[in-house]
Amino acid sequence: MLLLVAALPGAALAQNDTALWEAVRSGNAFAMIRHALAPGTGDPQRVVIGDCTTQRNLSDSGREQARNIGAAFRSNGIASARVFTSEWCRCAETARLLGIGAVEPLPSLNSFFADREREPAQTTALTTLIKTDKPVRTAGNPLVLVTHQVNITALTGVFPRSGEIIVARYADNGNIDVLGRLFPAGAN
């Protein structure tokens, strides 16, 4: 699938992007965003939730990237959304800087990079949220999740770049189907 998308001409990619934005806007899909640029990999040992001095944080470029992602949502007709975020500072700041709605922390979006044993329980909890949220999503009420690479990869199999948007849906068969990937201009 990715090879097919990569081989499409620019006009086809733009049409695909339009369809992805429409899927989120209409509530037929949800958006998962990997937090914006935060230098480094992983986190220092002894991360304390709520204490940003113990974590990797957004760089100035990351803050600009997050604002540009929010601008892309608005320019594609999504001025308001239900935004859930990891409690980690770089995700929470990304979510706030999007400027598309109140931000609600959600522990199942927290990174398990340093504790892989938490992955099954967190991924199950996140899948349950997405499944039970499906009837709530409507036009004007889209779902946006801001989280980490490991969480997105566990749920979708996609390894996203910082600031990348994965558009997916909960399928009737219980799977999470990836519809595509968005790289908003000014956000890469």
C-alpha positions as CSV (number, residue, x, y, z in Angstrom):
1,M,0.0,0.0,0.0
2,L,2.7,2.5,0.9
3,L,4.5,1.7,-2.4
4,L,1.4,2.5,-4.3
5,V,0.9,5.8,-2.5
6,A,4.5,6.7,-3.0
7,A,4.2,6.1,-6.7
8,L,1.2,8.3,-7.2
9,P,1.6,11.7,-8.8
10,G,1.3,14.8,-6.7
11,A,-2.3,15.5,-7.8
12,A,-3.4,12.0,-6.7
13,L,-1.7,12.5,-3.3
14,A,-3.5,15.8,-2.9
15,Q,-6.8,14.0,-3.6
16,N,-5.9,11.3,-1.2
17,D,-5.1,13.9,1.5
18,T,-8.5,15.5,0.8
19,A,-10.2,12.2,1.3
20,L,-8.3,11.6,4.6
21,W,-9.2,15.0,6.0
22,E,-12.8,14.4,5.0
23,A,-12.8,11.0,6.8
24,V,-11.7,12.7,10.0
25,R,-13.9,15.7,9.6
26,S,-17.0,13.5,9.0
27,G,-16.3,11.3,12.0
28,N,-15.8,8.2,9.8
29,A,-12.2,8.0,11.0
30,F,-9.9,9.4,13.8
31,A,-6.5,11.0,13.7
32,M,-3.5,9.8,15.7
33,I,-0.6,12.3,15.9
34,R,2.9,11.5,17.0
35,H,4.0,14.4,19.2
36,A,5.9,17.2,17.5
37,L,9.7,17.4,17.3
38,A,11.4,16.7,20.7
39,P,15.2,16.2,20.4
40,G,16.6,12.8,21.4
41,T,15.2,9.3,21.8
42,G,13.3,7.8,24.7
43,D,13.5,9.6,28.0
44,P,15.8,9.9,31.0
45,Q,15.3,7.3,33.7
46,R,12.9,8.2,36.4
47,V,10.4,10.2,34.4
48,V,7.8,11.8,36.6
49,I,4.4,12.5,34.9
50,G,3.7,16.2,35.3
51,D,7.3,17.2,35.9
52,C,8.6,18.3,32.5
53,T,12.2,18.7,33.8
54,T,12.4,14.8,33.9
55,Q,11.3,14.4,30.2
56,R,12.2,15.1,26.7
57,N,10.3,18.2,25.6
58,L,9.4,20.0,22.4
59,S,12.0,22.2,20.8
60,D,11.2,25.6,19.3
61,S,10.9,23.8,16.0
62,G,8.5,21.3,17.6
63,R,6.3,24.0,18.9
64,E,6.1,25.6,15.5
65,Q,5.4,22.2,14.0
66,A,2.5,21.6,16.4
67,R,1.0,25.0,15.6
68,N,1.3,24.2,11.8
69,I,-0.4,20.9,12.3
70,G,-3.3,22.7,14.1
71,A,-3.4,25.2,11.2
72,A,-3.7,22.2,8.8
73,F,-6.7,20.9,10.7
74,R,-8.4,24.3,10.6
75,S,-7.6,24.8,6.9
76,N,-9.2,21.4,6.2
77,G,-12.4,22.3,8.0
78,I,-11.6,21.0,11.5
79,A,-11.7,23.9,13.8
80,S,-12.9,21.9,16.8
81,A,-12.2,18.3,17.9
82,R,-12.2,16.1,21.0
83,V,-8.5,15.9,21.7
84,F,-7.0,13.3,24.0
85,T,-3.3,13.2,24.8
86,S,-0.6,11.2,26.6
87,E,0.2,12.8,30.0
88,W,3.8,13.2,28.9
89,C,4.8,16.9,28.5
90,R,5.8,16.8,24.8
91,C,2.4,15.2,23.8
92,A,0.3,17.5,26.1
93,E,2.1,20.6,24.7
94,T,1.6,19.4,21.1
95,A,-2.1,18.8,21.8
96,R,-2.5,22.3,23.4
97,L,-0.6,24.0,20.5
98,L,-2.9,22.4,17.9
99,G,-5.5,24.9,19.2
100,I,-8.5,22.7,18.0
101,G,-10.2,22.0,21.3
102,A,-9.9,21.2,25.0
103,V,-7.2,18.7,25.8
104,E,-7.9,15.7,28.0
105,P,-5.1,13.5,29.4
106,L,-5.6,9.8,28.7
107,P,-3.1,7.4,30.4
108,S,-3.6,4.7,27.7
109,L,-1.8,7.1,25.4
110,N,1.3,7.3,27.7
111,S,4.6,6.0,26.3
112,F,5.6,2.4,27.2
113,F,9.0,2.8,25.4
114,A,10.9,2.0,28.6
115,D,8.3,-0.6,29.9
116,R,7.1,-2.8,27.1
117,E,5.1,-5.0,29.5
118,R,2.5,-2.2,29.6
119,E,1.9,-2.4,25.8
120,P,-0.9,-5.0,25.7
121,A,-3.0,-3.4,28.5
122,Q,-2.6,0.1,27.1
123,T,-3.3,-0.9,23.5
124,T,-6.4,-2.9,24.6
125,A,-7.6,0.1,26.6
126,L,-7.0,2.4,23.6
127,T,-8.8,0.1,21.2
128,T,-11.7,-0.1,23.6
129,L,-11.9,3.7,23.7
130,I,-11.8,4.0,19.9
131,K,-14.5,1.3,19.6
132,T,-16.8,2.8,22.1
133,D,-16.2,6.3,20.7
134,K,-17.2,5.3,17.2
135,P,-20.9,6.2,17.7
136,V,-20.0,9.5,19.2
137,R,-17.8,10.7,16.3
138,T,-19.9,12.8,14.0
139,A,-19.3,15.7,11.6
140,G,-18.1,18.5,13.8
141,N,-17.0,16.1,16.6
142,P,-13.9,14.3,15.4
143,L,-11.5,12.4,17.6
144,V,-7.8,13.4,17.7
145,L,-5.3,11.3,19.8
146,V,-1.8,12.7,20.5
147,T,0.7,10.1,21.6
148,H,4.1,8.4,21.0
149,Q,5.6,6.3,18.2
150,V,5.5,3.1,20.2
151,N,1.7,3.5,20.9
152,I,0.9,4.3,17.3
153,T,3.1,1.4,16.0
154,A,1.5,-1.0,18.5
155,L,-2.0,0.0,17.4
156,T,-1.5,0.4,13.6
157,G,1.8,-1.2,12.6
158,V,2.9,2.3,11.3
159,F,6.2,3.9,12.4
160,P,5.3,7.6,12.3
161,R,7.6,10.6,12.1
162,S,7.3,13.3,14.6
163,G,4.2,15.4,13.9
164,E,2.8,12.8,11.4
165,I,-0.9,12.2,11.4
166,I,-2.2,8.6,11.0
167,V,-5.8,8.5,9.8
168,A,-7.5,5.3,10.8
169,R,-10.9,3.8,11.6
170,Y,-12.3,1.1,13.8
171,A,-13.6,-1.6,11.4
172,D,-16.7,-3.7,12.0
173,N,-14.4,-6.8,12.3
174,G,-12.7,-5.3,15.3
175,N,-9.5,-4.2,13.5
176,I,-8.0,-0.8,13.3
177,D,-7.7,0.0,9.6
178,V,-5.1,2.6,8.6
179,L,-6.6,4.8,5.8
180,G,-3.5,6.8,5.2
181,R,-0.9,9.2,6.5
182,L,-0.8,13.0,6.5
183,F,2.2,15.2,6.5
184,P,0.8,18.8,6.7
185,A,2.8,21.5,4.9
186,G,5.0,23.3,7.4
187,A,4.7,20.4,9.8
188,N,7.5,18.2,8.5
